[in-house]
Amino acid sequence: MPYQEKRKLGRGVAMVGAGMSKFGVRNGLSNRELFVEAFEDMKASVDKGIDTKDIEALWVGNCGTEIWESQLVVAVLCAQWIGMTGKPATKVEAACASGSAAVRQGIMGIASGMYDVVLAGGVEKMTTLPTNDTTTALASGTDISYEASGGFTFPGLYAAMANAYMNEYGTKIEDFRKVGIKNHDNGALNPNAHFSASITDIMGKQIAKCKERGQSVPNWADELEFLDDPVFNPVIAWPMRLYDCSPVTDGAACVLLVAEEIAKDFTDNPIYIIGSGQACDEALHGRDTLISVPAAKIAAQQAYEMAGVGPQDVKMAEVHDCFTVAEVMAVADLGFFRPGEEAARAAGEGKTARDGIKPINTSGGLKSKGHPVGASGAAQLVEIFRQMRGEAGGRQVPNRDIDLALTHNVGAHGTTAVVQIYERR
């Protein structure tokens, strides 16, 4: 039996609070101010209250404060602003998986017995630079020597994956578009989302703008026709168009983790973390495949084995959809649907809708909720916390007992992956 199959948490870990800032373009706010906003939201979610002095350690996922704010020590500054000066505060960087990696450090801090109460999350302030400079900054998450130096940005890398997927399985461009439509439908119900608007809503706004400017009014038959319009949905890197790509976003999220034996001191409805896996891989140019994220498969297997469950047991999931093709690959890598036609058509067939057989990205996902890269993984946990406790409002999964859920967070183009499994008892 492979060694990793023997891995179990040495001590039970529970999530008793979760909060996030509003995601979007947050002009005038710094990383630390965004984190304070998420922290206050988290505190409000702890049913029996939390005294900040009882939190023993902090981990903050973050990719690039040194680029976007010319600022290091972001975890220390966040600790200072939430009243945790004197406690250990550590920044965790794993590209777009930084938030989940930070949470995983918190899990290990509890499971090891070193701490009883910890805070973990992530933050990113990305809109301080022009888009071209931000694209260059994000490209630092590629292999600079072999990918960025050859002109690849992340849209280009994921476009390569999308083209490979289409070539291998005959996947249609419309299959990717339907992932975006589904996630925007969910994001429209999320007041914290960067884009709290469906594709239909966006079409209506574009029509209104054309009328206001005295321009010719488009006459799209449906969302797919709008998404095929090169004027309103231009190609970024074929076949990925603008609405296949997650936005540049500011935001923060955090969760309060405690030892299982004291969880009921904070809430009568804790969410238990029962499986956690993490893996890394080569950069895309060195991999054997472009149609999967091998690190995600390894991390998922670790998490399933630790939890003693399988993909068929998971009731809902938040997965990494930085581009629409990423969700298609994710639902296959996690074992929810077979690679190829089944995974690609799952969104269009309603299987991953809120009322589908496997709800995926009820928050709106990175595509609609937004993708502040250091915070995205932690924000996934916030959605899981609210859905499992029946507190997700208008986007609550209907007629389903969500007693087992999963998060899947990918760093860069699959060089890191973190998968975690949650249980409500």
C-alpha positions as CSV (number, residue, x, y, z in Angstrom):
1,M,0.0,0.0,0.0
2,P,1.5,3.4,-0.9
3,Y,2.8,5.3,2.1
4,Q,0.4,8.3,1.6
5,E,-2.6,6.0,2.0
6,K,-1.8,5.7,5.6
7,R,-2.1,9.4,6.3
8,K,-4.7,10.5,8.7
9,L,-5.2,13.7,10.7
10,G,-3.6,13.2,14.1
11,R,-6.4,15.2,15.7
12,G,-9.8,16.3,14.5
13,V,-10.2,19.8,13.0
14,A,-13.3,21.8,12.7
15,M,-14.2,25.1,10.9
16,V,-16.4,27.2,13.2
17,G,-16.3,30.6,11.4
18,A,-15.8,31.8,7.8
19,G,-15.9,35.2,6.2
20,M,-14.9,37.2,3.1
21,S,-14.7,40.7,1.9
22,K,-16.6,42.0,-1.0
23,F,-14.7,40.9,-4.1
24,G,-14.2,43.3,-7.0
25,V,-12.3,46.5,-7.8
26,R,-11.8,47.9,-4.3
27,N,-10.3,51.3,-4.9
28,G,-8.6,52.9,-2.0
29,L,-8.2,49.7,0.1
30,S,-5.0,47.9,0.9
31,N,-4.4,44.2,1.4
32,R,-4.6,44.6,5.2
33,E,-7.8,46.6,5.0
34,L,-9.4,43.9,2.8
35,F,-8.3,41.3,5.3
36,V,-9.8,43.2,8.2
37,E,-13.1,43.2,6.3
38,A,-13.0,39.4,5.8
39,F,-12.0,39.0,9.5
40,E,-15.0,41.0,10.7
41,D,-17.3,39.0,8.5
42,M,-15.8,35.8,9.9
43,K,-16.2,36.9,13.5
44,A,-19.9,37.6,12.8
45,S,-20.3,34.0,11.7
46,V,-19.1,32.4,14.9
47,D,-22.4,31.7,16.6
48,K,-21.0,31.8,20.2
49,G,-18.4,34.4,19.6
50,I,-14.6,34.5,19.4
51,D,-12.2,36.7,21.4
52,T,-9.3,37.6,19.1
53,K,-6.8,37.1,22.0
54,D,-7.7,33.4,21.9
55,I,-6.5,32.9,18.3
56,E,-3.0,31.4,18.6
57,A,-1.6,31.7,15.1
58,L,-2.3,33.1,11.6
59,W,-1.5,32.0,8.1
60,V,-2.2,34.3,5.2
61,G,-2.1,33.1,1.6
62,N,-0.8,35.8,-0.8
63,C,0.9,35.9,-4.1
64,G,2.2,39.3,-4.9
65,T,2.0,42.2,-2.4
66,E,5.6,42.9,-3.3
67,I,4.5,43.4,-6.9
68,W,1.1,45.1,-6.5
69,E,1.8,47.1,-3.3
70,S,5.6,47.0,-3.1
71,Q,5.0,45.5,0.4
72,L,6.4,42.4,2.1
73,V,5.3,41.0,5.5
74,V,1.6,41.1,4.6
75,A,0.8,38.4,7.2
76,V,2.4,40.5,10.0
77,L,0.5,43.6,8.9
78,C,-2.8,41.7,8.7
79,A,-2.1,40.3,12.2
80,Q,-1.4,43.9,13.5
81,W,-4.7,45.2,12.1
82,I,-6.9,42.5,13.5
83,G,-5.3,42.6,16.9
84,M,-3.0,39.6,16.8
85,T,0.4,41.3,17.3
86,G,2.7,39.0,19.2
87,K,1.3,35.8,17.7
88,P,3.0,33.9,14.9
89,A,1.9,35.2,11.5
90,T,3.1,33.6,8.3
91,K,2.6,34.3,4.6
92,V,2.0,31.3,2.4
93,E,2.7,31.5,-1.3
94,A,1.6,28.8,-3.8
95,A,0.4,30.9,-6.7
96,C,-3.4,30.7,-7.1
97,A,-3.5,27.9,-4.4
98,S,-2.0,30.2,-1.7
99,G,-5.3,30.5,0.2
100,S,-5.9,26.7,0.4
101,A,-2.3,26.1,1.2
102,A,-2.5,28.6,4.1
103,V,-5.6,26.8,5.3
104,R,-3.8,23.5,5.1
105,Q,-1.0,24.9,7.3
106,G,-3.7,25.8,9.8
107,I,-5.2,22.4,9.7
108,M,-1.7,20.9,10.3
109,G,-1.2,23.3,13.2
110,I,-4.3,22.0,14.9
111,A,-3.9,18.4,14.0
112,S,-0.3,18.3,15.3
113,G,-1.5,19.5,18.7
114,M,0.6,22.7,18.6
115,Y,-2.5,24.9,18.6
116,D,-6.1,24.7,19.5
117,V,-7.5,27.8,17.7
118,V,-6.0,29.3,14.5
119,L,-7.0,31.7,11.7
120,A,-6.1,31.0,8.1
121,G,-7.0,32.7,4.9
122,G,-5.8,34.8,2.0
123,V,-5.8,38.2,0.5
124,E,-4.8,39.9,-2.8
125,K,-5.0,43.5,-4.0
126,M,-4.5,43.1,-7.8
127,T,-6.0,46.2,-9.4
128,T,-3.3,48.7,-8.5
129,L,-1.5,48.1,-11.8
130,P,-2.6,48.4,-15.4
131,T,-3.9,45.1,-16.9
132,N,-0.7,44.6,-19.0
133,D,1.5,44.9,-15.9
134,T,-0.8,42.6,-13.9
135,T,-0.6,40.0,-16.8
136,T,3.2,40.2,-16.6
137,A,3.1,39.9,-12.8
138,L,0.9,36.8,-13.0
139,A,3.2,35.3,-15.6
140,S,5.8,35.1,-12.9
141,G,3.8,32.0,-11.8
142,T,4.9,30.2,-15.0
143,D,8.3,28.7,-15.6
144,I,10.0,32.0,-16.6
145,S,12.9,30.3,-18.4
146,Y,10.7,28.1,-20.6
147,E,7.2,29.5,-20.8
148,A,7.0,33.3,-20.1
149,S,10.3,33.8,-22.0
150,G,8.5,32.2,-25.0
151,G,5.6,34.6,-24.8
152,F,3.1,32.5,-22.8
153,T,0.8,34.1,-20.4
154,F,-1.8,32.2,-18.4
155,P,-4.6,32.8,-20.9
156,G,-2.3,31.3,-23.5
157,L,-1.4,28.3,-21.4
158,Y,-5.0,27.5,-20.6
159,A,-5.9,28.0,-24.2
160,A,-3.3,25.4,-25.1
161,M,-5.1,23.0,-22.6
162,A,-8.4,23.9,-24.1
163,N,-7.2,23.2,-27.7
164,A,-5.7,19.9,-26.6
165,Y,-8.9,18.9,-24.9
166,M,-11.0,19.8,-28.0
167,N,-8.6,17.8,-30.1
168,E,-8.6,14.8,-27.9
169,Y,-12.3,14.5,-27.1
170,G,-14.1,16.5,-29.8
171,T,-15.2,19.0,-27.2
172,K,-17.1,22.0,-28.6
173,I,-16.4,25.7,-27.8
174,E,-20.0,25.9,-26.7
175,D,-19.3,23.5,-23.8
176,F,-16.8,25.9,-22.3
177,R,-19.2,28.8,-22.8
178,K,-21.9,27.0,-20.9
179,V,-19.6,26.6,-17.9
180,G,-19.4,30.4,-17.8
181,I,-23.1,30.9,-18.2
182,K,-23.8,28.5,-15.3
183,N,-21.2,30.2,-13.0
184,H,-22.5,33.7,-13.8
185,D,-26.0,32.5,-13.0
186,N,-24.7,31.5,-9.6
187,G,-22.6,34.6,-9.1
188,A,-25.7,36.8,-9.8
189,L,-27.0,35.4,-6.4
190,N,-23.8,36.2,-4.5
191,P,-23.7,39.7,-3.1
192,N,-20.0,39.4,-2.5
193,A,-19.2,38.4,-6.1
194,H,-17.1,40.6,-8.4
195,F,-19.7,40.0,-11.1
196,S,-23.1,39.7,-9.4
197,A,-24.7,39.4,-12.8
198,S,-25.8,36.6,-15.1
199,I,-24.7,36.6,-18.8
200,T,-28.3,37.6,-19.6
201,D,-28.0,40.6,-17.2
202,I,-24.7,41.6,-18.9
203,M,-26.4,41.4,-22.3
204,G,-29.1,43.7,-21.1
205,K,-26.5,46.2,-19.8
206,Q,-24.7,46.2,-23.1
207,I,-27.9,46.8,-25.0
208,A,-28.8,49.7,-22.7
209,K,-25.3,51.2,-23.3
210,C,-25.7,51.0,-27.1
211,K,-29.1,52.8,-26.8
212,E,-27.7,55.5,-24.6
213,R,-24.9,56.1,-27.0
214,G,-27.1,56.1,-30.1
215,Q,-25.3,53.0,-31.5
216,S,-26.8,50.1,-33.4
217,V,-28.5,47.8,-30.9
218,P,-27.4,44.2,-31.0
219,N,-30.0,41.5,-31.5
220,W,-28.6,38.4,-29.9
221,A,-30.9,35.4,-29.9
222,D,-29.4,34.0,-26.6
223,E,-26.4,33.9,-24.4
224,L,-24.4,31.7,-26.7
225,E,-24.9,34.1,-29.6
226,F,-23.7,37.0,-27.3
227,L,-20.7,35.0,-26.3
228,D,-19.8,34.4,-30.0
229,D,-19.9,38.2,-30.7
230,P,-16.2,39.3,-31.1
231,V,-17.1,42.9,-30.3
232,F,-18.6,42.2,-26.9
233,N,-16.7,39.0,-26.1
234,P,-13.3,39.3,-27.8
235,V,-10.8,36.4,-28.1
236,I,-8.1,36.6,-25.5
237,A,-6.2,33.4,-26.5
238,W,-8.2,31.1,-28.8
239,P,-10.5,29.4,-27.9
240,M,-10.7,31.4,-24.6
241,R,-12.6,34.6,-25.0
242,L,-13.1,37.4,-22.4
243,Y,-16.0,35.6,-20.6
244,D,-14.1,32.4,-20.4
245,C,-11.5,34.2,-18.2
246,S,-11.7,35.1,-14.5
247,P,-11.4,38.8,-13.7
248,V,-8.6,40.7,-12.0
249,T,-10.0,41.1,-8.5
250,D,-9.3,42.5,-5.1
251,G,-10.5,40.6,-2.1
252,A,-9.8,38.6,1.1
253,A,-11.3,35.6,2.9
254,C,-10.5,33.7,6.1
255,V,-11.7,30.8,8.3
256,L,-11.5,30.0,12.0
257,L,-10.2,26.5,12.7
258,V,-10.3,24.8,16.1
259,A,-9.6,21.4,17.6
260,E,-12.6,19.1,17.2
261,E,-13.0,18.6,20.9
262,I,-13.7,22.3,21.5
263,A,-15.7,23.0,18.4
264,K,-19.0,23.1,20.2
265,D,-17.7,25.9,22.4
266,F,-17.9,28.1,19.3
267,T,-21.0,26.8,17.5
268,D,-23.5,24.0,17.6
269,N,-23.1,23.5,13.9
270,P,-19.3,23.1,13.1
271,I,-18.0,21.8,9.8
272,Y,-15.4,19.2,10.1
273,I,-12.4,18.9,7.8
274,I,-11.9,15.2,7.3
275,G,-9.6,15.0,4.2
276,S,-6.7,17.1,2.9
277,G,-4.3,16.5,0.0
278,Q,-1.7,18.6,-1.7
279,A,0.6,17.8,-4.6
280,C,2.9,19.6,-7.0
281,D,3.9,19.0,-10.6
282,E,6.2,20.2,-13.3
283,A,5.4,23.3,-15.3
284,L,3.1,22.7,-18.3
285,H,5.9,22.5,-20.8
286,G,7.4,19.5,-19.0
287,R,4.2,17.4,-18.5
288,D,3.1,14.4,-20.3
289,T,-0.5,15.7,-20.7
290,L,-2.3,18.9,-21.5
291,I,-5.8,17.6,-20.8
292,S,-5.6,17.1,-17.1
293,V,-3.9,18.5,-14.0
294,P,-2.0,15.5,-12.6
295,A,-1.3,17.2,-9.2
296,A,-5.1,17.6,-8.7
297,K,-5.6,13.9,-9.2
298,I,-2.9,13.1,-6.7
299,A,-4.2,15.6,-4.1
300,A,-7.8,14.3,-4.6
301,Q,-6.7,10.7,-4.1
302,Q,-5.0,11.7,-0.9
303,A,-8.0,13.6,0.4
304,Y,-10.4,10.8,-0.5
305,E,-8.3,8.2,1.2
306,M,-7.8,10.3,4.3
307,A,-11.6,11.0,4.5
308,G,-12.6,7.4,3.6
309,V,-14.9,8.5,0.9
310,G,-15.1,8.6,-2.9
311,P,-16.2,11.2,-5.5
312,Q,-19.7,9.6,-5.6
313,D,-20.2,10.6,-1.9
314,V,-19.5,14.3,-2.4
315,K,-22.7,16.4,-2.6
316,M,-21.2,19.6,-3.9
317,A,-17.9,21.2,-4.7
318,E,-16.1,24.5,-5.3
319,V,-13.5,24.0,-8.0
320,H,-10.8,26.1,-9.6
321,D,-12.3,27.7,-12.7
322,C,-9.7,30.4,-13.5
323,F,-10.7,29.7,-17.1
324,T,-13.8,27.7,-18.2
325,V,-11.7,24.8,-19.5
326,A,-10.3,24.5,-16.0
327,E,-13.7,23.5,-14.5
328,V,-14.1,20.9,-17.3
329,M,-10.8,19.4,-16.4
330,A,-11.4,19.7,-12.6
331,V,-14.7,17.7,-12.6
332,A,-12.9,14.9,-14.5
333,D,-9.8,15.0,-12.3
334,L,-11.9,14.8,-9.2
335,G,-13.8,11.7,-10.5
336,F,-17.2,13.4,-10.7
337,F,-17.6,12.8,-14.5
338,R,-15.6,10.9,-17.1
339,P,-13.0,12.9,-19.0
340,G,-14.1,14.1,-22.4
341,E,-17.7,14.4,-23.5
342,E,-19.3,13.7,-20.1
343,A,-17.2,16.3,-18.2
344,A,-17.4,18.9,-21.0
345,R,-21.2,18.6,-21.3
346,A,-22.0,18.5,-17.5
347,A,-22.7,22.2,-17.2
348,G,-24.7,22.5,-20.4
349,E,-26.8,19.5,-19.4
350,G,-27.5,21.0,-16.0
351,K,-25.7,18.3,-14.0
352,T,-23.5,20.9,-12.2
353,A,-26.2,23.5,-11.7
354,R,-27.4,24.3,-8.2
355,D,-30.2,21.9,-8.6
356,G,-28.1,19.3,-10.6
357,I,-26.8,16.0,-9.5
358,K,-23.4,17.5,-8.5
359,P,-23.6,21.3,-7.9
360,I,-20.3,22.9,-8.8
361,N,-19.3,26.5,-8.0
362,T,-22.5,27.7,-6.4
363,S,-20.6,30.8,-5.3
364,G,-20.1,31.8,-9.0
365,G,-16.6,30.3,-9.0
366,L,-13.5,32.3,-9.8
367,K,-15.2,33.1,-13.1
368,S,-18.0,35.2,-11.6
369,K,-17.2,35.6,-7.9
370,G,-13.7,36.8,-8.8
371,H,-10.1,35.6,-8.5
372,P,-8.0,37.6,-6.0
373,V,-5.3,34.9,-6.4
374,G,-4.1,34.7,-2.8
375,A,-7.6,34.6,-1.4
376,S,-9.5,32.4,-3.9
377,G,-8.9,29.1,-2.1
378,A,-10.0,30.5,1.2
379,A,-13.1,32.0,-0.3
380,Q,-14.0,28.5,-1.5
381,L,-14.2,27.4,2.1
382,V,-16.5,30.3,2.9
383,E,-19.0,29.1,0.4
384,I,-18.8,25.5,1.6
385,F,-19.3,26.7,5.2
386,R,-22.4,28.6,4.3
387,Q,-23.9,25.9,2.0
388,M,-23.3,23.1,4.5
389,R,-25.0,25.2,7.3
390,G,-27.9,26.2,5.0
391,E,-26.9,29.9,5.1
392,A,-26.2,30.6,1.4
393,G,-29.4,32.5,0.8
394,G,-30.8,32.6,-2.7
395,R,-28.0,30.4,-4.1
396,Q,-28.5,27.7,-1.4
397,V,-28.5,24.2,-3.0
398,P,-32.2,23.2,-3.0
399,N,-33.6,19.9,-1.7
400,R,-30.2,18.5,-0.8
401,D,-28.7,17.5,2.5
402,I,-25.1,18.8,2.0
403,D,-23.3,16.6,4.6
404,L,-20.2,16.1,2.5
405,A,-18.4,18.7,0.3
406,L,-15.1,19.4,-1.4
407,T,-12.8,22.2,-2.5
408,H,-10.3,22.0,-5.3
409,N,-7.7,24.8,-5.7
410,V,-5.0,24.9,-8.3
411,G,-1.9,27.0,-8.2
412,A,-0.7,28.5,-11.5
413,H,-1.3,26.1,-14.4
414,G,-1.3,23.0,-12.1
415,T,2.1,23.2,-10.5
416,T,0.3,23.0,-7.1
417,A,-3.1,21.6,-6.2
418,V,-4.9,21.4,-2.9
419,V,-8.1,19.3,-2.4
420,Q,-10.0,19.2,0.9
421,I,-13.1,17.4,2.1
422,Y,-15.7,18.6,4.6
423,E,-18.3,16.9,6.7
424,R,-21.4,18.1,8.6
425,R,-22.4,15.7,11.4
